C-alpha cells in the first residue's frame, strides 16, 4: 500500500515538472534565505531532502558546500543535472535515505515534510545521517490560515493525490520535540515578506533590505514556518522523555482519583495545597483551613481594566488558568510536556464552551515563544529547567513591556545542603537536571532584566509529615521498586518517591516555598 502511494506521488510530481518545469516553484533567488538562516561553513556537507530540481543545491554549491540531494521524482533529478551540476543527487524517499550515518553537517527539507507518508520515520532517518552537531532547516505549511481553512478544507481543493497536508505551529513543535530535535529559532516564510518589501519600494516606502524579516501578523498565522533546529543532546532527550512520561502517568493517576473523588473546580489541581494559619486576607477567601495554590495565585493579581494575554508554563490540567479567568479578562494559554494533560485541559475548556478563550499546547518552556504576554505564570515547573538563566531569559523575552512574571516554586536554601545521596535520588526520581536555590532564581530573573517587585516565603503554609514518618516511607519506597516491565506503576513509584524526598527536605528546612513577582521595564 505504501509503495503504491509513493508511486502515485512520484507520478504526479513527474507530470507537474514535465508540464510546468520551474514555474511550479518559487524563483531561484528565494532559496538563499535558508542558507542565510543556517550560516553554513564552507567545505561542509549539506543534504537537501526532497530537493526537486536542485534550486537550493545550486545556492549551496555557490557557497562552497558539498551539496547532496534526494528526491522521489526522476524528472526533477534530471532537471537538477543542468541547474546544479556540481551537486550529487539520488532518487529515493525520505523514509529510507541512501547515506551512511553521521554524513552531513546541514540538512534541509523545504516544503515537503507535510507530504511525507511516514513523517516520524523520515525525521528519524534525517537524525541518523546527521553529524552530531548538525543544523536542520525545515519549512512547513500552516493549517491555521484562511487559504487552508477555506480553500483546502471547506471547498476541498486540497491536492490529495500529491498528499498536500498542513499542521498548526503547535503541532509542528510537538512533532519535532517528540522526535528528538531542539528548536533554535522559528521565523515566518521569507519569500512573501520579500515580495511585500519590493512592492513597498515601488510605491515609495523603504523596506528592510538585509537580514531576516518579521511579518506583520503573529507567527502562528504565517502561511509557512521556517524552523532552525539541532539534535537534542542525550541528556536533554532522556530528561525530556523522562519528565514527560513521568507527568503523563502521574496525571492519569490524578485524573482517575479525581473521577472517584472529584475536586472542587473545573479541573483537578496538580500543585500543592496551602494550609492557612491565623486570620486575615486568605482566611476570608476559603472557609476551610486548606486553600488551593491556584486560588492563592489568583488573589495576587493586579486586576487590569482591559483584556490581557496570559501564559502558564507548566499548566497541568489548566486549573490555574481556569481559576485566574474568574478574576481577569483575556486569552489564556498553557504549556505542558504531558500530552495527556494538554488533552484533558483542552477538553475542560470545551466543556466550558471557551475554546476560543483557552489554548493548551504540548511544548517545553525552553522553546521559542512566538507571542507576547502581559502575564506569565510558572508554578512548580521551573524546577525541571536544564539551564535556569536561559529558561527565564526565554520566558522574559515573551513578556510585553510592563508585563508581569510570577513564580511559585520549591527552592533549595543552599547548594551545599544538596550535596547528598538524597538529592541525587530526588533528581533521578523527578528527571531533574539541577536543584536550584533561592539565589539562583533571583539572579536568573535579574539577569533577564526583570525587576523583582515582591518576594514572599510561603514555607510556613506548606504542610508536611513528620521526619520519622517520611524516613519510614522513604525506606519502604527505596526497597519496593517495581519492575521495569510495569511501566505505569514504575513511573508512579518515581513520582511519589521524589515527592516524599522533597517533603523530607522541607522537614529538614532545606527547601523553601517561594513566591516571586517580577516586572519587565516599560522602556524595554
Secondary structure, 3 states (H helix, E strand, C coil): CHHHHHHHHHHHHHHHHHHHHHHHCCCHHHHHHHHHHHCCCCCCEEEEECCCCCHHHHHHHHCCCEEEEEECCHHHHHHHHHHCCCCEEEECCCCCCCCCCCCEEEEEEECCHHHCCCHHHHHHHHHHHEEEEEEEEEEEEECCCHHHHHHHHHCCCCCCCCCCCCECHHHHHHHHHHCCEEEEEEEECHHHHHHHHHHHHHCCCCCCCCCCCCCCCCHHHCCEEEEEEEECCHHHHHHHHHHHHHHHHHHHHHHHHHHHCCCCCCCCCCCCEEECCCCCHHHHHCCCCEEEHHHHHHCCCCCCCCCEEEEEECCCCCHHHHHHCCCCCEEEEEEECCHHHHHHHHHHHHHCCCCCCEEEEECCCCCCCCCCEEEEEEECCHHHCCCHHHHHHHHHHCEEEEEEEEEEEEEECCHHHHCCHHHHHHHHHCCCCCCCEHHHHHHHHHHCCEEEEEEEECHHHECCCCHHHHHHHHHHHHHCCCCCCCHHHHHHHHHHHHHHHHHHHHHCCCEEEEEEEEEECCCC
